[in-house]
Amino acid sequence: MTILLMALMVTGLHAQSKSDLPNVTVKDLNGKDVNIAKLTNNGKPIVLTFWATWCGPCIKEHNALNDVYTDWQDETGVKIYAVSIDDSRSTAKVKPTVEGKGWDFNILLDVNSDLKRAMNVSNPPHTFLFDGNGKLVWQHTGYVEGGEDELYEEILKVAKKKK
Amino acid sequence: MRKYILITVALALISFGANAQSFLENSQVNGSFQTDVQYYMLDEGIGITDLNGKKLGINGFGKVNYTNGNFSAGIRFEAFLPEMNGFRQELNGVGLANFFATYDNGFIGMTVGDIYDQFGSGLVFRTYEEWSLGMDNALRGARVVIRPAKGLTFKGVYGRQRYFWAPYLERDFATDDYRGIVRGMDAEWDLNQSIPAMNESKFRMSLGGSFVSKKQYDQSLFYYIPENVGAAAGRINLGYGNWAFSTEYAYKINDPSAINNFIYKEGQALMSSLSYSQKGFGAVLQVKRTDNMSFKSMYTGKQNDLDINFIPPINYTHTHSLPSMYTYSTQPNGEMAAQLQINYTIPKGTALGGKYGTKLAFNMSQVNDIVRDSVMDNGQLVINKPGSLGYASNFFAVSDHRFFRDINFEIDKKISKDWHITAQYINLYYDIETIEGHAGAPVVQANIGFLDVTYKINKKQSLRLELQGLWENEVRAGYEYEESEKKDFQKRGDWAAALLEYTISPHWSFSIADKWNYGNPVEEYRDHYFTGTVSYVHEATRVMLSAGRQSEGVVCVGGVCRTVPASSGVTLTVSTSF
C-alpha cells in the first residue's frame, strides 16, 4: 500500500509538463483573439517567427520558407506561425502583403508588441521552435541565405524524438 | 483508521508535492541583453576634426521577465555611459528604467508599473519603447483590463510618462519637468467573437472608442495653459470576404504647446484604409488627415518627448542605405497623406512566372500640408499667432505644399536554385526644408535604383551583391550655391553605393560596403563612406563588429526619427536572449 502511494507520489511529481508558450493574446488576420499558450499542433512541432512588412531579411526568410513549407509539412507536420510586429502604420498592409506574396503560413498580428516583449525579441527576424508539448527547443535571430536549412534540421530532430 | 490517516496524508503530500512542483515547473525566467559600443575617431576627410572629448559611446540594456501561469513581472535595466552620438544627451545615466507586475486570468488583467499599450491605432494613446531610437514613453502607473464577455474588452490606464531619467514622484519645476498625469479608457467590441451566429460569418465587424486626458501644470508666464486636456477617438473595422475596411477618427480639445506654437485650436485626425486580398494578389489604399494632433503630457515637450499619442506615417519603409537617407517623418501640426500598395505574384509555371513565380510590388505615397486660413484675433486677421485660435482649416482641402512623394516598383525573382534577384526603382520627392529643417534648402527630387543579386555557392555559403544609385534632378555637381548655405548641401547630389556580402549559414556574415557622394555640388563633400562588418550569430546571440564611416543621416523607426551625425570609428553590438 505504502509503496503504491509512494509510486503515486512520484508519478504525481512528473505528471505536469511545462510549456514555454507565453500567456499572451494576439490577433489573427480576421481580428480574432489567439492565446499563444493555447496553440497546439497535435503533438507536432510549432514554429513562431517574428517579422514585419518593412523588414527585408524577414521577407527573404519567409519567401524561402514558403518555397519549402508544403514539403516540411508533409514530412514533419510542422506548423509555422508568422507573427507580424507591424504597428498601426502598417497593420493594414499585412494581409495584402501576405496574400500578394502567396505565403501559406498562419499569420498573427502583435500590434502592441506584447508577444515581442514577452519573448524578448529585439530585432526581427527572430525564429522560435517549440516541440509538440510547447517546450522551446531552439531559437535563432537574423536570417542569412540558407538559414532555413538549419531550422529544418532542428525540426527533424524534434519530429523524430516524438516518434 | 490509521490506514485512512496514512492515505489522507499521502494524498495531501501528493497534491502538495504536485502543486509545489507545478509551481516550480510553471515558473519561467527569460530575458535579453544588448550592448552597443561605439569608439569614435578623428576623420578630417568627413569633417570630424574634434571629438569634443567623447571617444566612446555605450548604450546597453538588460531585461529579465518572470512568469508563472497568470502572473508575470519584469525589470529592465539601462545604461548610457555616455549615450552614443545621435541619442539624446538626457539619456546619459544608469538605472532601473522599467519594471512591471501583471496578473491576468483572462477575465481581469491588472498591471502596476511601466505600461506599454495602445488604443486603436494609437491616435489618442500609445506608449511604446524603441531601443534603436532611444525612445521610451512608458506610462508608470496602473492598468486594468476587463473582458466581461467574449469579444468585449474594457481598458483603463493611469500614470505618468517616462521622461529620460526624471524622477516620477516629485516634480522638479526648476528643471522644467512639468509632466502631467495621463489617464485613459478604451472599449472594444468584436461582434464576430461576441455573437455566436456571427462566429463563422464572412462579414466581420468590430467597434471601439477611447477617451484620454492629461492633467498638466500651468507654469507659463504668457499663456493660460488648460490644466485638463481631453481627447477622444472612435473606430470601426469592417470586413467581408477578401475585403477589409477600417477607420478611426480622433478629436482633441485646445492644447497650446511649444510644438503648435501655443495656438488654442482643437485637433483632429482621421485615418482610413481599404484593402482587398486573395492568394497571389493584395492591394491596400490608406488615407490620413491630421490637424494639430501633437498630444504630449507636458506642453513644453520638444521633439518626441512625452508623446501620449502616435500619428502613424503611411508610406513605404525603405531599408537600403540610399533610399533610407530620405525617410519621411510625421509632421505633427498637420498633413494629408495617401498611400496605395499593390502586391502581385505571377504564378509558377507561367511564361513570366517561371519555375518559382515572380513577385511584383508597387507603392505610391504622397503627403501634403493641410490648408490654413486666417482667423480673427482681437480685430486682426492672423495665422498661427501664439495665443490665438491659430487658423481655420477646411477638412477636405489639400495644400499645394507637398512634403513628400514616393513612387516605387519592385521585382523579386528567384531565377534558379542558386540565383535570386531583387530590383527596385524609386522616384522620390522630399521637402528637406520642412522635414529636416534646413531653411531654404532645395527640395530633393531624385531617381533611385537598386539591384540586389544573391548567389548560393552551396547549401551553406552564399554571396550577395547590392548596387545602388541615387540621382538628383537638379542638385548635382555644378549646381550653384551660396557659400553661406554650404552646410545644407551635406549628403546632397548624386550617390553610388555597393555592398558585397559573404555568408556562411547559419553563423557568419562578412560584408564590405561603400557609399560615395560623387555628385555633391560642394566638392569637399564628395566623400567615400567605407564600412566593413563581421557578424556572428549563434541561436539567439548576435555579435557584430563594424568599422568605417557613417554618413550624417536620419534613423527612423515607425516614422519617429533621430538624426545621426557623421562619425568614423568602430561599432560593436552584442545581443542575446534566453
HADDOCK unambig.tbl for C-alpha pairs under 7 A between the chains (distance, minus, plus):
assign (segid A and resid 5 and name CA) (segid B and resid 10 and name CA) 6.65 0.50 0.50
assign (segid A and resid 9 and name CA) (segid B and resid 14 and name CA) 4.89 0.50 0.50
assign (segid A and resid 12 and name CA) (segid B and resid 14 and name CA) 6.21 0.50 0.50
assign (segid A and resid 12 and name CA) (segid B and resid 18 and name CA) 5.62 0.50 0.50
assign (segid A and resid 13 and name CA) (segid B and resid 17 and name CA) 6.30 0.50 0.50
assign (segid A and resid 13 and name CA) (segid B and resid 18 and name CA) 4.99 0.50 0.50
assign (segid A and resid 13 and name CA) (segid B and resid 21 and name CA) 6.28 0.50 0.50
assign (segid A and resid 16 and name CA) (segid B and resid 22 and name CA) 6.40 0.50 0.50
assign (segid A and resid 18 and name CA) (segid B and resid 25 and name CA) 6.09 0.50 0.50
assign (segid A and resid 18 and name CA) (segid B and resid 26 and name CA) 6.25 0.50 0.50
assign (segid A and resid 32 and name CA) (segid B and resid 193 and name CA) 7.00 0.50 0.50
assign (segid A and resid 54 and name CA) (segid B and resid 317 and name CA) 5.61 0.50 0.50
assign (segid A and resid 56 and name CA) (segid B and resid 319 and name CA) 6.77 0.50 0.50
assign (segid A and resid 88 and name CA) (segid B and resid 121 and name CA) 5.01 0.50 0.50
assign (segid A and resid 88 and name CA) (segid B and resid 312 and name CA) 6.39 0.50 0.50
assign (segid A and resid 89 and name CA) (segid B and resid 312 and name CA) 4.60 0.50 0.50
assign (segid A and resid 89 and name CA) (segid B and resid 313 and name CA) 5.85 0.50 0.50
assign (segid A and resid 89 and name CA) (segid B and resid 314 and name CA) 5.68 0.50 0.50
assign (segid A and resid 92 and name CA) (segid B and resid 273 and name CA) 6.75 0.50 0.50
assign (segid A and resid 93 and name CA) (segid B and resid 284 and name CA) 6.41 0.50 0.50
assign (segid A and resid 95 and name CA) (segid B and resid 277 and name CA) 6.80 0.50 0.50
assign (segid A and resid 96 and name CA) (segid B and resid 275 and name CA) 6.97 0.50 0.50
assign (segid A and resid 96 and name CA) (segid B and resid 276 and name CA) 6.72 0.50 0.50
assign (segid A and resid 96 and name CA) (segid B and resid 277 and name CA) 5.08 0.50 0.50
assign (segid A and resid 96 and name CA) (segid B and resid 281 and name CA) 6.96 0.50 0.50
assign (segid A and resid 96 and name CA) (segid B and resid 282 and name CA) 3.81 0.50 0.50
assign (segid A and resid 96 and name CA) (segid B and resid 283 and name CA) 5.54 0.50 0.50
assign (segid A and resid 96 and name CA) (segid B and resid 284 and name CA) 6.60 0.50 0.50
assign (segid A and resid 96 and name CA) (segid B and resid 343 and name CA) 6.87 0.50 0.50
assign (segid A and resid 97 and name CA) (segid B and resid 282 and name CA) 6.11 0.50 0.50
assign (segid A and resid 97 and name CA) (segid B and resid 343 and name CA) 6.16 0.50 0.50
assign (segid A and resid 99 and name CA) (segid B and resid 277 and name CA) 5.96 0.50 0.50
assign (segid A and resid 99 and name CA) (segid B and resid 278 and name CA) 5.67 0.50 0.50
assign (segid A and resid 99 and name CA) (segid B and resid 279 and name CA) 4.83 0.50 0.50
assign (segid A and resid 99 and name CA) (segid B and resid 280 and name CA) 5.46 0.50 0.50
assign (segid A and resid 99 and name CA) (segid B and resid 281 and name CA) 5.82 0.50 0.50
assign (segid A and resid 99 and name CA) (segid B and resid 282 and name CA) 5.79 0.50 0.50
assign (segid A and resid 100 and name CA) (segid B and resid 279 and name CA) 6.37 0.50 0.50
assign (segid A and resid 100 and name CA) (segid B and resid 280 and name CA) 4.38 0.50 0.50
assign (segid A and resid 100 and name CA) (segid B and resid 281 and name CA) 3.95 0.50 0.50
assign (segid A and resid 100 and name CA) (segid B and resid 282 and name CA) 4.52 0.50 0.50
assign (segid A and resid 100 and name CA) (segid B and resid 343 and name CA) 4.56 0.50 0.50
assign (segid A and resid 100 and name CA) (segid B and resid 344 and name CA) 4.84 0.50 0.50
assign (segid A and resid 100 and name CA) (segid B and resid 345 and name CA) 6.05 0.50 0.50
assign (segid A and resid 101 and name CA) (segid B and resid 280 and name CA) 5.85 0.50 0.50
assign (segid A and resid 101 and name CA) (segid B and resid 343 and name CA) 6.76 0.50 0.50
assign (segid A and resid 101 and name CA) (segid B and resid 344 and name CA) 6.62 0.50 0.50
assign (segid A and resid 101 and name CA) (segid B and resid 345 and name CA) 5.84 0.50 0.50
assign (segid A and resid 101 and name CA) (segid B and resid 359 and name CA) 6.48 0.50 0.50
assign (segid A and resid 102 and name CA) (segid B and resid 279 and name CA) 5.51 0.50 0.50
assign (segid A and resid 102 and name CA) (segid B and resid 280 and name CA) 4.81 0.50 0.50
assign (segid A and resid 102 and name CA) (segid B and resid 345 and name CA) 6.94 0.50 0.50
assign (segid A and resid 112 and name CA) (segid B and resid 117 and name CA) 6.16 0.50 0.50
assign (segid A and resid 112 and name CA) (segid B and resid 118 and name CA) 6.53 0.50 0.50
assign (segid A and resid 120 and name CA) (segid B and resid 31 and name CA) 5.89 0.50 0.50
assign (segid A and resid 120 and name CA) (segid B and resid 32 and name CA) 5.81 0.50 0.50
assign (segid A and resid 120 and name CA) (segid B and resid 577 and name CA) 6.25 0.50 0.50
assign (segid A and resid 139 and name CA) (segid B and resid 539 and name CA) 5.36 0.50 0.50
assign (segid A and resid 139 and name CA) (segid B and resid 540 and name CA) 5.85 0.50 0.50
assign (segid A and resid 140 and name CA) (segid B and resid 539 and name CA) 4.09 0.50 0.50
assign (segid A and resid 140 and name CA) (segid B and resid 540 and name CA) 4.74 0.50 0.50
assign (segid A and resid 141 and name CA) (segid B and resid 539 and name CA) 6.35 0.50 0.50
assign (segid A and resid 141 and name CA) (segid B and resid 540 and name CA) 5.13 0.50 0.50
assign (segid A and resid 144 and name CA) (segid B and resid 503 and name CA) 6.65 0.50 0.50
assign (segid A and resid 144 and name CA) (segid B and resid 505 and name CA) 6.20 0.50 0.50
assign (segid A and resid 144 and name CA) (segid B and resid 506 and name CA) 6.77 0.50 0.50
assign (segid A and resid 145 and name CA) (segid B and resid 462 and name CA) 6.47 0.50 0.50
assign (segid A and resid 145 and name CA) (segid B and resid 505 and name CA) 6.68 0.50 0.50
assign (segid A and resid 146 and name CA) (segid B and resid 459 and name CA) 6.34 0.50 0.50
assign (segid A and resid 146 and name CA) (segid B and resid 460 and name CA) 5.88 0.50 0.50
assign (segid A and resid 146 and name CA) (segid B and resid 505 and name CA) 5.83 0.50 0.50
assign (segid A and resid 147 and name CA) (segid B and resid 505 and name CA) 5.57 0.50 0.50
assign (segid A and resid 147 and name CA) (segid B and resid 506 and name CA) 5.33 0.50 0.50
assign (segid A and resid 150 and name CA) (segid B and resid 506 and name CA) 6.76 0.50 0.50
